[in-house]
Amino acid sequence: MTEQIIRLALFEDSGLGDITTESILPAPCKGRGVIIAKESLVLGGITVAKKVFHLLDPAIACTSAFKDGDVIEDGQILFEAEGDLLCLLKGERVALNFLQRLSGIATLTRTFVETLDNPKVRLTDTRKTTPGFRILEKDAVRAGGGHNHRMSLFDGILIKDNHIAVAGSIAAAVRAVRARTSHLMKIEVEVSCMDEVRQAVDANVEVIMLDNMDTKAMAEAVAYIRGRAIVEASGNVSLSTLNAIAATGVDVISCGALTHQARSVDLSMRINRL
């Protein structure tokens, strides 16, 4: 899957040729490139960057003293590549795009993780990811110290408000899912008020998501559930609300901001002829 994403990105950028580079370099020659951090960051996507150049030319030597999750300081060289100069120039923007985006997610996630003042609460991402980039962005969340929620619709059951509306009730939706799925699968139900919390508990679901509830209502819901289900909080999660949500006693906080609000970090690549 990762290789397919990288190949698509390479084709998007230079699949029909590179007029500029191919005009300047009519004959093969060797070069060296280094990627430099222009701000402090948490690294994400280093193996993806290496794969970019290896797909262009397997003979390109890529090295890095760092791994995903490492803190890189402003001005540090985080990646080096040596080999065919044409391929280095073709891969430059693609490698930087991946590194900047994924390191941005890892960096923001680390900020959330360090802000969360409760080691018992698990911080997870959501499915609010860039189309086609989900596997990479969820890797970046882990690099930043966060956890992953479900990868997609196939690997976790989450009955949301629209499912409940279609089924007619929480109880009906849960019955329908239980009739069609393995006993090994946990069932999670999204709720937004105490009446729905009670319905979810009565349905004996394993996970209850408190969606866009204020902290007073969350604390009331946690007290009512009393350990009969894992409790997840979702909606309106930010750095300023994170610890107030955790203080309600929830077990998990899912935060779409980790991916959809992350900005790309600032990196540059310097390439020279050898």
N, C-alpha and C positions, 0 to 999 in steps of 0.2 A: 504493500500500500504506500509506504513512504517513498519508495523508488518511483512509483507511478506519479506521485505528486511532484517530485523533483523533475522528472522527465517532461511533464506538462509545463512546468515553469521554464525549463530550458528551451522548449520548443516555442513557447510564447515570446521569449526574448530574442532568440537567435536561430530558430528552426528553419527560417528561410534565408539565413545568411547574416553576416555582419559586414556591411559595406565598408564601414570606416576601418575596422581592424584589418580586414582582408586586403584593403588597398594599401595600407601602411606596411603590412608584413606579407609580401608576396611569397617569401621563402620561409621555411621553418627556422625558428631560433629559440633559445632557452631564455627563461625569465624567472624572476622571483617576486612574489607578492606577500605583503604582510597586512593583516587586519588589525587596526588600532582602535582602542576604546577612546571615545571623546567625552566620556562621563563615567562615573562609577555605576556599576550594574551587576546583576546576577546573570550568569551565563546560561543560555538555553540554545539548543540547536547546533552544537559544535559538530556532532556526527553528521548532521544534515549538510552542513557546509562542506565537510570533507567529501561527502557523496556527490555533491554538485561537480566538483573538479574531477573526481574519479570516473564519473559517467562521461565527461568530456574527453578524458584521457586517463586510462588506468595507470599510466606511468608517472603521473604527477605525484610528487612526494608532498604529503600534507602532514604537518606536525602542529601540536599544541601542548603546552604544559598544563592546560586546564581541562576540566570536565564540567558537564552541565551541573549547575548548582553552586559553582565556585563564584566568589566575589572578585570582580575585575575592577581595578582602579583606573581612574582617568589617566590616559596616556600609555597604558600598558599594551604591549603586543599580545594578542590572544590567539593568533593563528598565523601560520606561515605555509606557503605553497610554492613549490619549485618545479618547473618543467616547461612544457611547450607554451610559449608566450601567447600565441593566438588563443589557446584554451583558457589561459589565465584571464585574459581580457574578456572573453566571452562569458566566463563564469562569475566575474566580479559582482555584477549587480544582483544576480540571482542568489549567490551565497550571502551577500549583505542583506538582501530582503528577508531571507529566512532568519538569519542571525538577529537582525534588528527587531523583527516581530516577536520571535520566540524568547529572546532575552528580555524584551519589554514585559511579556507575560510573567516570566520567572521573577523579574524584579518587582513587579507590582504584587505578585503572590507573596514574595518574601516580606514585603511591607505589611501585608495583612497578617501573615503568620506571626511576625514579631509584635504586632499591635495586640493580637489576641492574648489576653491575660488569663487563659484558662486551659491548661493542658488536657483536660478531660473532654473538651469540645473539639470535634473534628471539622475542619474547614474544607469544603469541597467546591469544585467547579459545577457548571451546568452544561446544557447542550447549546448555549448561546455562543457558538463558535463561528469562525469564518468558514463559509461553505468550502468543503474539500480539504480544509486544514485541521480538522478536529483531532486526528490522532497526534499530530505534531503539537498542537496547542495544549492538549491534555498532558503530553509529556512535559511541556514547559511548566505547567502548573505543579507537577511533581518535582521538577527541578527547583522550583521556588519554595518547596516544603509543604505544599498543599496536597489534597487528595482528590481523586476523581470520583464523580458521581457516575451514573451509567454512561457508557460510551455512545449508545444509540438506542433505538426502540426495541432492539432484539434481546438485550442482555439485562433488562430490569423492568419490573412491572410498576408503573406509576399511573394510578387512576386519577386523572385531573378533572377540573370542573366541566369541561366539555364532554368527557366520557360519562360523567355522572348525569349530565343533562340528557345525553342520548339514551342511557340505560334506564333513566327514570328515578333512580335513587342510588345512594352509596351501597346499600345492601344488595340491590339488583346487579350493580356493576361488579361487586366482589364475587357474588355467586357465579356470574357468567365467566369471570376470569378463572376462578378456582376449577370450574368444570372443564376448562380447556388447557390448563397448564400443569406442569409438574409440581408435585408436593415439595420439591426442593427449592422452589422459587418463593422468595419473600414478596408480599404484596404491600405496596405503599399507596396511601390515599391522601390526596391534597384536600385540606379543609380550610375554611376561612372564618368560622364562628364556633361557639361552644356547642350549638346543636349538632353541627357536623362532626365535631370531636366525639361527642357521645355516640353518634351513629357509627363512626369508624371503630371505636372501642367495642361496641356491641357486635360488629362484624368480625372481630378477632383478627384484624390486620396486624402485620408485623411492624410496619413503619407508618407514622402519621406525620404528614408535612403541614406545618402551620404556615399558611400562605398570606403574606401581607397583613398579619395581625400585629397590633401594638404590643409593647412589652408587658403591659398589665394583663392583657388577654392571653399572651403566651404563658406567663407564669401561672395563670388560672388553669390553662389547659394542661400544663405539665403536672400540676398538683392533682388534677382529675385523672390523668392517665396512670400516674403512680407506677411507672415501670412496666406497664402491661404492653407497651410498644416502644420502639425507638422513636424519639421525637426529633424531627428536623424542622428548622426554621428557614424560611425562604422569603425573599421580597424585601426591598428597602434596606438591603445590607450594604453598608459603607464603612469606611474606617472610623467614622464618628459614631456609628450605631453598633458596631461589632461587639463591644464588651457589654453593653446594656442588653443585647440579645442573649449573649452567652450567660449572663447572670440570671436569666429566667429559668435555667436548668435544662435547656435543650441539649440533646446529644450531638447534633450535627447542625452546622450552618452552611447552606449552599449559597454561593455567591456568583452570579453571572458576571459581575464587574471584573472578576479576575481575567476574563478573556475579552469581553466586549468593550471594556473601558481602558484596557492597557494601551499605552502609546509605544511606538517603536523607539528603541534607544538609539543613540547617535554613535555610529561607527564609520570608519573610512578604510579604504584599501589602497595601499601604495604599491605600484607595480613598476619594476625596472627590468631592463634587458641585462642579461649576464654575458 
